[in-house]
């Protein structure tokens, strides 16, 4: 199973198909362009989440610093 670490915006998109909090059309298009079907890992925080990182999002490629959530392709 392929493991991804994705930003909070991608997590919201893949978990809920919700980008209502986003006001950047270019960023929204990049997030929606991810064709992987991702499932967010909802285990204990330290098991599935990097609280703060600068690594690029594995889904949209964003380099914005922030939380990265573990997800798996299905």
C-alpha positions in Angstrom: 0.0 0.0 0.0 1.4 3.4 -1.0 1.7 5.9 1.8 1.3 9.7 1.3 1.7 12.7 3.6 -0.7 15.4 2.6 -1.5 18.9 3.6 -4.7 19.9 5.6 -6.3 21.3 2.4 -5.9 18.0 0.6 -7.0 16.0 3.6 -10.2 18.0 3.7 -10.7 17.4 0.0 -10.1 13.7 0.1 -12.1 13.1 3.3 -15.0 15.4 2.7 -14.8 16.8 -0.8 -14.8 20.2 0.9 -12.7 23.2 0.0 -15.0 26.0 1.2 -12.3 27.5 3.4 -10.0 28.0 0.5 -10.0 31.3 -1.4 -7.2 30.6 -3.9 -8.6 29.3 -7.3 -5.1 28.2 -8.5 -4.5 26.2 -5.3 -8.0 24.7 -5.5 -7.4 23.5 -9.0 -4.1 21.9 -8.0 -5.8 20.0 -5.1 -8.7 18.8 -7.4 -6.1 17.7 -10.0 -4.9 14.9 -7.7 -6.3 11.7 -9.3 -5.3 9.4 -6.4 -8.2 8.1 -4.3 -6.8 8.7 -0.8 -8.0 7.5 2.5 -6.9 9.5 5.5 -5.4 7.6 8.4 -7.4 8.5 11.6 -5.2 6.8 14.2 -3.6 8.4 17.2 -2.1 11.8 16.3 1.6 10.9 16.6 1.0 7.8 14.4 -0.7 9.6 11.5 0.2 13.2 11.6 3.4 15.3 11.4 2.4 18.4 13.4 4.6 20.8 11.5 6.7 20.3 8.5 8.0 21.9 5.3 8.0 18.8 3.2 5.9 19.2 0.1 2.4 17.7 0.1 2.5 14.3 -1.7 -0.9 15.1 -3.3 -0.9 18.7 -4.5 2.9 19.5 -4.2 2.4 22.5 -2.0 5.5 23.6 -0.1 3.5 25.6 2.4 4.6 24.7 5.9 2.1 23.0 8.2 0.5 19.7 9.2 1.0 16.6 7.1 -1.6 13.8 7.5 -0.8 10.3 6.5 -3.1 8.9 3.8 -3.2 5.7 1.7 -4.1 5.2 -1.9 -7.0 2.8 -2.5 
